[in-house]
Amino acid sequence: MTRFVLVAGARLGAWAWDEVAAELRAAGHEVHPLTLSGLAEKQGVPAGQRTHVQDIVEEVERLGPCDVVLVGHSYSGVPVGQAAERIGDRLARVVFVDADVPVDGASFLSGWPSDHVRQAIDANDGFWPVPKADAYAGQDLTDEQIDRIVAGSTPHPGATLTEPAVLERPLAELPATYVKCLLDGDELPPAAAEPLKSGNWELVTMDTGHWPMFSRPRELARILHASATGS
């Protein structure tokens, strides 16, 4: 039995993991999907990058003295990666699902053409707004799945995207799996490509889009199971 803490990407809450969590529980694992501050049922809670890191650390502490596998999707790879190094011996593994990987001193918006995101945040009272359905086209999602994502999403606190990450040691030292979703492009983020050379990280690919918890939940659950158990 493995304890998983699952954290979805921008605009999403714990609900996004419903199908994956059900598969993992059926395999005998303990699963704790986490909603970050300012999102979903936690809307209205002020949040910056440090808040989201603390959300994850506090969830691990709440679970008691146990090993956990931290899973971060998309944006949440940034706070999950920082939390992973803070929980020390309680980390069994960290899994980045088509995720951004934190870089010390850099924000989620660093290193890619993100002026449009900053402008959207400025124009929407400090929040990154929910995109329209056509933003999810070509990602192996059914119309029903797209409708579910759009309906369940909430605007994302902009400060969590612009505040820099803080790392105390190289992420390459942590045991990690990077899951690359190929329909979202086959090029790895530079911050993930380098640690994959370390021998502590493994690479797994999925022939699906950026939201595999919706498009391929059973396959993603199998990958998470294998990353935790080595089977």
N, C-alpha and C positions, 0 to 999 in steps of 0.2 A: 504494500500500500504506500502510495506517495501522496503527499499534500501539495496541491497546486494552488497558487494564487494567480488568477488570470486578470489581466488589465487590458482593456480594449483601447483603440486609438481615439483620435480627436472626435469629439461630439458624441461619443458612444458611452454607454454605461454597462453595468454588470449584465444587463439583459442580453447583450450581444452574444454572450457565451452560452446561452441556454442549451443549444443542441450539443455543443462540444462538451459542456459540463455533464450532460446526461450520459453521453458515451463514456466519459472517463469514470463516472460513478458506477456505471454498469460493469466496468472492468475492475472495480474494487478500490478506486482511489478516492481520496478526500479532496473536494474541490471548493475553492472559495473565490468566485468572481467578485471583483472589486470595482465599485464606482468611485471615480476620483472627484474631489471637491469641485463644485461649480457645474457639475454635469448631471443629467438625468434627474433622479430623485434628490440629488444634492444641489440642484440649481439654487442660486442665491447665496451660496457659501463663497466668500472671497477666496481666490486661489491664484498663486503664482507657481513657478517651477518648484521652489522649495516646499510649497504646500503639498504638491503631488508626490514628491519624494517621501515626505513625512507620512502621507496617507498610506503608502505601501509599507514603509518600515513599521508603522503602528499596527497594521494588519498582521504582519508577521509576528510582532511581539504579542498581539492578542491571542494568537494561536498557541503560545507557550513555547517551551524548549523543544522544538521539533525542527527537523530538516524540511525545507520547502523547495519546490521548483517555482521560480518566478517566470511568468510568461508575459511579454509585452508585445502588443501589436501596433504597428505604424508609429504615430506620435509617442505612444506610451513607452516605447523602447528607451526614450531619453530618461524619464524618471525611474523606470525599472532598472536600467543599467546602473544608475547612481545608487539606488536602494540596494542592489545586489552586493555592492562592495561594503555597504554599511552594516549588513546583517551578519557578516563574518561567517562563523562555522555553521550557522543555520542554513546557509545556501547549499543545496544539493546541486542545482544547475539553474542557469538562466537561459530562457529560450526567446529569441527575437523573431517574431513572425512578420516578415516583410516590413521590418521596423527600422526606424532611425536609431542610431547608436550614439550615445552621448560622447561629446568631445569636451575636455576640460576648457572652460572659458568661452565655449560656443553655445549658441541657442539652437532650438529646433529650426529656426528660420535661417541660420547661418549656412553658407556654402551652396545655396541653390537660388535661382531667380525667384525671390519671394516678395518683391515689392508689391505685387497685387494683393498678397495676403495682408501685409501691413496696412495697405490702403483700405482693405475691407474691414480690418479691425478698427481703424480710425473712424470709418464711416458708420460703424455699428456699435457705438458706445463701448468700445473696448472688447468686443467679442467677434470671433471668427464665425460668420453665419453658416447655417446649414445649406449645402448646395442643392441644386435642383436635381431631379431624377436623371437627367441626361449626363450628369457627371459620372455616373456609375456604369455607363454603356461600355461594352467590350470587355467586361470583367468577369464573365462566366456566371452572371447573376440572372435569375428569372425576373420578370416584371414584378411578381409577387414579393420576391426577396428585396428588390430595389424599393418598392413601396414600404416594406417593413423598416428598412434602414432609414429612409427619409422621415417616416412618421415617428420613429423612436429617437431620432437624433435631436440634440439641443445645441444652441450656440456655444462655442468653446471659449473659455476665458483667455483673452489675448496675452495677458502677462505670462502665462505658462509657456507660450510659444516664443517669447522675446527675451526672457531671462536666461542667463547662461548656466550651463551645467557646471558642477563642481565635482571633480574626481580626485581621489587621493593617491591612486595607483593605476597602472595600466589595466584596462579591461581584459587584455589578452591573458592575464593571470587567472581569470575566472573560468570555471568550466561552463561552456556555452554551446548552444546550437543556434545556427542562423537558418531560418526557413525562408527561401526565396521563392516568391510567387511569379512565375515566368510571364504570365500575361501582362504583368505590370512592368515588364522590362527585365532583361536578364543580367543587367549590370548591377553589381553590388555597390552599396554605399562605400566610399573610401574608408570610412571609420570602421566598417565591418571587414573589408577585404584584408587589411593588415593583420588583425587578430587571428583571422582564419589560418594564417601561416604559422601560428604559434604551437600547434599541436594540442592546445586545450580546447579549441573550438572545432565544431563540425558543421558542414554545410549540407542542407537537405533542400531539394527543390520540389515544388508543386506546380503542376500544369493547370493553374487556375489564376484568378485575378487577386486583387489586393485585399479582398475581404473573405478569406477562406473559411472563417467561422460560419459564414452564411452559405457560400457556394459549395464547400466540401467539408462539412463539419466532421463526418466520420473519418475521412482521411486525415484531417488535422489532428483529431483525437488519437489516432493510431501513431502519428508522428510524435506527439507529446508523450504518449505512453512509452514509446521506444527510446526517446531521449532520456527519460527518467530511469528506465529499467535496464537500458543497454540491450534490449531484446528486439 
